Amino acid sequence: MNIADLARVRDEDLAGDPAGQAAEPGARALMESIMLVKREPARRRLPLRRGLWPAVAAAGLAAALVVWTPFWGPATEYANAAVSLRTGPEQIEVEINDPAADVARFTEAFQAIGLDVEVREAPVAPQDVGKLIGPALTSGRFPPGTGVTISQREEGCRSAWCGTISMPVGVTGKLLIGIGRPAAPGELYATPVQVDVDPGAGVIKGYRPAGERVARVSADLERAGMKVGYVVMWDNPDGTGGGYHVEPEHVEDDWTVQHVQRIASDAVMVFVKAPADVPKDSLPMIQPLEPNWWKD
């Protein structure tokens, strides 16, 4: 119906008609036209939230739950089949539901809560599969005097990994986070395992090398099929310490072992305390072996 086709009626044409039936032909035509229009039930139109539809689609396909902050900001909570995230003023609570999930699902979750994060698989020892590795800032910067730390929570954790990421307000740039996967034979671990603390290191059952002489520890580890490398450590007057990697020929048999780290399924790194008569940083330094999972 076109409004222009309706008859025009003035107020005075309807005045004094108690039955509401105008005698004027134009008025009757108007009423009949209105009564003939098909009346449809009123439909409530809900506001469409910008950016919500992709999230809802993802929820249907991958059991994702998104809770949005006001004014269409990033989510404060996000969960999918891979990971659950909840943000606070300074920390992000993380629960890894499926460490074997595609890394794109982890990246999707971190980006949903407003972080520019790339998630990659990282080779680790069997006991570290599914744990978070890092994070490292690959571009941008942290506010002065701040950084990012990860704290794992064991008690009450029903997922593969539970913990918090302490994130400073004002961080800019891109973060890289690893999700532990089983390392291939001989592949360097993203995070070494300390042999004399974690029995899961599995070089020699119940082995405690701390305090032993280099000659004995090296022989034991080589008999267990391990390749052996060395880091020489010096103590500072303030009680701290530091050191670097050196060739085996610069390490004496009677020096004392501080601890041993397993760096691959077939390799260990022996940390040795430098004697008092060996000047600090006096030994030739070599380039350490490094895992390359985080490199482009």
C-alpha positions as CSV (number, residue, x, y, z in Angstrom):
1,M,0.0,0.0,0.0
2,N,1.2,3.5,-0.9
3,I,0.5,6.2,1.6
4,A,0.1,8.7,-1.3
5,D,-2.9,6.7,-2.5
6,L,-4.9,7.1,0.7
7,A,-7.7,9.7,0.8
8,R,-6.9,12.7,2.8
9,V,-9.2,13.5,5.8
10,R,-9.3,16.7,7.8
11,D,-10.3,16.8,11.5
12,E,-13.4,18.7,10.8
13,D,-14.6,15.9,8.5
14,L,-14.7,13.5,11.6
15,A,-16.0,16.0,14.1
16,G,-19.5,15.2,15.6
17,D,-19.6,11.6,14.5
18,P,-20.4,9.8,17.7
19,A,-20.1,6.3,16.2
20,G,-16.7,7.0,14.8
21,Q,-18.2,6.4,11.3
22,A,-17.4,9.5,9.2
23,A,-20.0,10.3,6.6
24,E,-17.5,11.9,4.4
25,P,-16.5,9.5,1.6
26,G,-12.8,10.3,2.0
27,A,-12.9,9.3,5.7
28,R,-14.6,6.0,4.9
29,A,-12.0,5.3,2.3
30,L,-9.2,6.0,4.8
31,M,-10.7,3.7,7.4
32,E,-11.3,0.9,5.0
33,S,-7.7,1.1,3.8
34,I,-6.4,0.8,7.3
35,M,-8.6,-2.1,8.1
36,L,-7.5,-4.0,5.0
37,V,-3.8,-3.8,5.9
38,K,-2.6,-7.2,7.1
39,R,-1.5,-7.0,10.7
40,E,1.6,-9.0,11.6
41,P,2.8,-9.9,15.2
42,A,5.3,-7.5,16.6
43,R,8.9,-8.8,16.5
44,R,11.4,-7.8,19.1
45,R,14.7,-6.9,17.5
46,L,17.7,-7.6,19.6
47,P,20.8,-5.4,19.3
48,L,23.6,-7.2,17.4
49,R,26.8,-7.0,19.4
50,R,29.8,-6.1,17.2
51,G,32.3,-8.8,17.2
52,L,30.1,-11.3,19.0
53,W,28.9,-13.4,16.1
54,P,32.3,-14.9,15.3
55,A,32.7,-15.8,19.0
56,V,29.3,-17.4,19.1
57,A,30.1,-19.4,15.9
58,A,33.3,-20.6,17.5
59,A,31.3,-21.6,20.6
60,G,29.0,-23.7,18.5
61,L,31.9,-25.4,16.7
62,A,34.4,-25.8,19.4
63,A,32.6,-25.4,22.8
64,A,34.0,-21.9,23.3
65,L,32.6,-19.5,25.9
66,V,33.2,-15.8,25.6
67,V,32.3,-13.3,28.3
68,W,32.8,-9.7,27.0
69,T,33.7,-6.6,29.0
70,P,31.5,-3.5,28.6
71,F,31.8,-1.2,25.6
72,W,32.9,-4.1,23.3
73,G,36.4,-4.5,24.8
74,P,38.3,-7.7,24.9
75,A,37.0,-10.7,26.8
76,T,37.7,-11.1,30.5
77,E,37.1,-14.8,30.3
78,Y,37.5,-17.2,27.4
79,A,37.4,-20.9,27.1
80,N,37.6,-23.4,24.3
81,A,38.6,-27.1,24.0
82,A,42.3,-26.2,24.4
83,V,42.5,-23.6,27.2
84,S,40.5,-21.6,29.7
85,L,41.6,-18.0,30.6
86,R,40.4,-15.5,33.1
87,T,41.9,-12.0,33.5
88,G,42.4,-10.0,36.6
89,P,43.9,-6.6,37.3
90,E,47.5,-8.0,37.0
91,Q,47.2,-11.7,36.4
92,I,45.8,-14.1,33.9
93,E,44.5,-17.5,35.3
94,V,45.2,-20.3,32.8
95,E,44.0,-23.9,32.7
96,I,45.2,-26.0,29.8
97,N,42.5,-28.5,29.0
98,D,44.1,-30.2,26.0
99,P,47.8,-29.8,25.5
100,A,47.6,-31.8,22.2
101,A,45.2,-29.2,20.7
102,D,46.1,-27.2,17.7
103,V,48.3,-24.3,18.8
104,A,45.9,-22.0,16.8
105,R,43.3,-22.6,19.5
106,F,45.7,-21.4,22.2
107,T,46.6,-18.3,20.2
108,E,42.9,-17.6,19.6
109,A,42.2,-17.7,23.3
110,F,45.0,-15.3,24.3
111,Q,44.0,-12.9,21.5
112,A,40.4,-12.9,22.7
113,I,41.4,-11.4,26.1
114,G,43.4,-8.7,24.4
115,L,47.0,-10.1,24.2
116,D,49.1,-10.2,21.1
117,V,50.4,-13.7,21.8
118,E,51.8,-16.4,19.5
119,V,51.7,-19.9,20.9
120,R,54.0,-22.6,19.6
121,E,54.7,-26.2,20.5
122,A,57.9,-26.6,22.5
123,P,59.9,-29.8,22.9
124,V,60.1,-30.9,26.6
125,A,60.8,-33.8,28.8
126,P,57.9,-36.3,29.4
127,Q,56.9,-34.7,32.8
128,D,56.6,-31.2,31.2
129,V,54.3,-32.1,28.4
130,G,51.3,-29.7,28.4
131,K,53.0,-27.1,30.6
132,L,53.5,-23.5,29.6
133,I,57.0,-22.5,28.5
134,G,58.1,-18.8,28.6
135,P,56.6,-16.3,27.9
136,A,59.1,-14.2,26.0
137,L,58.6,-10.7,24.6
138,T,59.6,-10.9,20.9
139,S,58.7,-7.2,20.1
140,G,57.7,-4.1,22.0
141,R,58.6,-3.6,25.7
142,F,57.6,-4.0,29.3
143,P,57.0,-1.0,31.5
144,P,60.3,-0.2,33.4
145,G,61.0,-2.6,36.2
146,T,58.4,-5.1,35.2
147,G,58.2,-8.4,33.3
148,V,56.1,-11.5,32.9
149,T,56.2,-14.5,35.2
150,I,54.4,-17.8,35.3
151,S,53.4,-19.6,38.4
152,Q,52.1,-23.2,38.2
153,R,49.3,-24.3,40.5
154,E,49.2,-28.0,41.4
155,E,46.6,-28.2,44.1
156,G,43.1,-28.4,42.9
157,C,44.2,-28.5,39.2
158,R,42.1,-30.8,37.1
159,S,43.6,-29.8,33.8
160,A,46.9,-30.6,32.2
161,W,48.3,-27.4,33.5
162,C,47.0,-24.7,35.9
163,G,48.6,-21.5,37.0
164,T,48.8,-17.8,36.6
165,I,50.6,-15.4,34.3
166,S,51.6,-12.2,36.0
167,M,51.2,-9.5,33.3
168,P,52.1,-5.8,33.9
169,V,49.6,-3.2,32.9
170,G,51.0,-1.3,29.9
171,V,52.9,-4.0,28.2
172,T,53.2,-3.5,24.5
173,G,54.4,-5.8,21.7
174,K,54.1,-9.5,21.0
175,L,54.6,-12.4,23.4
176,L,55.7,-15.9,22.5
177,I,54.4,-18.8,24.7
178,G,55.3,-22.4,24.3
179,I,53.1,-25.4,25.0
180,G,55.2,-28.5,26.0
181,R,55.1,-31.4,23.6
182,P,57.2,-34.6,23.8
183,A,60.7,-34.0,22.5
184,A,62.0,-36.2,19.8
185,P,65.0,-38.4,20.7
186,G,68.0,-36.2,21.0
187,E,66.0,-33.0,20.6
188,L,67.0,-30.3,23.0
189,Y,64.4,-29.6,25.7
190,A,62.9,-26.1,25.9
191,T,63.3,-26.3,29.7
192,P,66.0,-28.5,31.2
193,V,65.1,-30.8,34.0
194,Q,67.3,-30.8,37.1
195,V,68.4,-34.3,37.8
196,D,69.0,-34.1,41.5
197,V,65.7,-32.4,42.2
198,D,63.2,-34.0,39.8
199,P,63.3,-37.8,39.8
200,G,61.4,-37.7,36.5
201,A,64.7,-36.7,34.8
202,G,65.3,-40.4,34.7
203,V,69.0,-40.6,34.0
204,I,69.8,-42.9,36.9
205,K,67.1,-43.8,39.4
206,G,67.6,-42.0,42.7
207,Y,70.8,-40.4,41.5
208,R,72.1,-37.5,43.6
209,P,75.2,-35.9,42.0
210,A,75.4,-32.7,44.0
211,G,78.6,-32.5,46.0
212,E,80.3,-35.3,44.1
213,R,83.5,-35.0,42.2
214,V,83.4,-34.3,38.4
215,A,85.2,-37.5,37.5
216,R,82.7,-39.8,39.3
217,V,79.6,-38.0,38.0
218,S,80.8,-37.8,34.5
219,A,81.6,-41.5,34.4
220,D,78.2,-42.4,35.9
221,L,76.4,-40.3,33.3
222,E,78.4,-41.6,30.4
223,R,77.7,-45.2,31.4
224,A,74.0,-44.3,31.4
225,G,74.4,-43.3,27.7
226,M,74.5,-39.5,28.3
227,K,76.5,-36.9,26.4
228,V,78.0,-34.6,29.0
229,G,78.6,-30.9,28.8
230,Y,79.9,-28.5,31.5
231,V,79.1,-25.1,33.0
232,V,81.6,-23.6,35.4
233,M,80.1,-21.4,38.1
234,W,81.8,-18.7,40.3
235,D,80.4,-17.3,43.6
236,N,80.1,-13.5,44.1
237,P,80.7,-11.8,47.4
238,D,77.0,-11.0,47.8
239,G,76.1,-14.6,47.6
240,T,74.9,-14.7,44.0
241,G,76.7,-16.6,41.3
242,G,77.1,-17.0,37.6
243,G,79.0,-18.9,35.0
244,Y,79.1,-20.1,31.4
245,H,79.7,-23.1,29.2
246,V,83.3,-24.4,28.8
247,E,85.0,-27.3,27.0
248,P,85.6,-30.5,29.0
249,E,89.3,-30.1,28.9
250,H,89.1,-27.0,31.1
251,V,87.2,-28.9,33.9
252,E,89.3,-30.8,36.4
253,D,88.3,-34.2,37.7
254,D,88.4,-33.2,41.4
255,W,86.2,-30.1,41.1
256,T,82.8,-30.3,42.8
257,V,79.5,-30.8,41.0
258,Q,76.7,-28.4,42.1
259,H,73.9,-30.0,40.1
260,V,73.1,-31.7,36.8
261,Q,70.4,-30.7,34.3
262,R,69.1,-33.1,31.6
263,I,68.9,-31.1,28.4
264,A,67.7,-33.9,26.0
265,S,66.8,-37.5,26.1
266,D,70.5,-38.4,25.6
267,A,72.4,-35.3,27.0
268,V,73.1,-33.6,30.3
269,M,74.8,-30.4,31.5
270,V,77.0,-30.7,34.6
271,F,77.3,-27.5,36.6
272,V,80.6,-27.3,38.4
273,K,81.8,-25.0,41.2
274,A,85.1,-23.3,40.3
275,P,87.8,-23.6,43.1
276,A,88.8,-20.5,44.9
277,D,92.2,-20.4,43.0
278,V,90.5,-20.2,39.6
279,P,89.9,-16.5,38.8
280,K,86.4,-15.6,37.8
281,D,85.7,-15.7,34.1
282,S,89.2,-16.9,33.4
283,L,88.3,-20.0,31.3
284,P,87.6,-19.9,27.6
285,M,83.9,-19.6,26.9
286,I,82.0,-21.6,24.3
287,Q,78.7,-21.1,22.6
288,P,76.0,-23.1,24.5
289,L,73.6,-25.5,22.9
290,E,70.2,-23.9,22.6
291,P,66.8,-25.2,21.6
292,N,65.4,-23.5,18.5
293,W,61.6,-23.9,18.9
294,W,61.3,-20.1,19.6
295,K,63.3,-18.9,16.6
296,D,61.7,-17.9,13.4
